[in-house]
């Protein structure tokens, strides 16, 4: 058997070291994430579009409603002139394994104070985002915007799950709590595992923001 060349040995060493570091190190940089997933995707009911176009701001549920976030969500109500909140299906507490010290009220407050985006690329969001587009295609407007421009003025939090989907996974409750939404340096997963990107404050839409009724377009500048 021929001995491996020094170059091959060194290449193998770098490969093993890279994998080991990914497992040991915590966090990634904003630049690392942006290189992999440069685009944010948001869905909103078409009834909200005129208001968004005029203000160029996406608001959280906390800013759009005066109802208390302490109780369960009660479905989506469509009332003329009132902003339509998406994904307001009931959450079942028995399907959630809360982190120590966390409760349903805490989790609902987190959901209410955030603006949510699907992670993705310029041509499409990740698969769960595309499923959402298929589900709400008849009623919703698609908004896509450059992550880099938003992250300049707003602190992003990353999730490796669809935080509002709390169905049992393989018969077990899904974990939720403060660790559901984390800043890049505290993430214990790779950028490629990001599902959602959220922001606590209202998000001002940058000049490069585009809108469309369908994923295939036509797209136009907001």
Secondary structure as UniProt FT lines:
FT   HELIX           6..24
FT   HELIX           30..36
FT   STRAND          39..45
FT   HELIX           46..48
FT   HELIX           49..55
FT   STRAND          57..58
FT   HELIX           61..64
FT   TURN            80..81
FT   HELIX           93..95
FT   STRAND          96..98
FT   TURN            100..101
FT   HELIX           104..112
FT   STRAND          115..121
FT   TURN            122..123
FT   STRAND          124..125
FT   HELIX           127..136
FT   TURN            137..139
FT   STRAND          140..146
FT   HELIX           147..153
FT   STRAND          157..159
FT   TURN            163..164
FT   TURN            170..171
FT   STRAND          174..176
FT   HELIX           178..180
FT   HELIX           184..186
FT   HELIX           191..193
FT   STRAND          196..199
FT   STRAND          203..204
FT   TURN            207..208
FT   STRAND          210..212
FT   TURN            215..216
FT   STRAND          220..221
//
